[in-house]
Amino acid sequence: MHDHSQAPVEYLTIIAASAAEAMAQFARRGLAAQGYAIAGQIGRHQIVRGDHGAEPLAEGMVAATFRRSVDAP
């Protein structure tokens, strides 16, 4: 069973060299004032495109994902 009363959410991911750099970018962009909050742990990622067999775009980078509720269209 799904709870359709929940507001839809959107996500924003910052990719940086360190967690400190990602959080500094979060602050510089004023994302807290826009309703964003951290969605989970910040950790090292390999970033790849969806193309079959594509080489990683970034290795050893940190990804920090934030989420906020948005009004339904």
Secondary structure, DSSP 8 states (H G I E B T S, - for coil): ---TTS--EEEEEEEESSHHHHHHHHHHTTTTTTT-EE-S--EEEEEE-SSTT--EEEEEEEEEEEEEE----
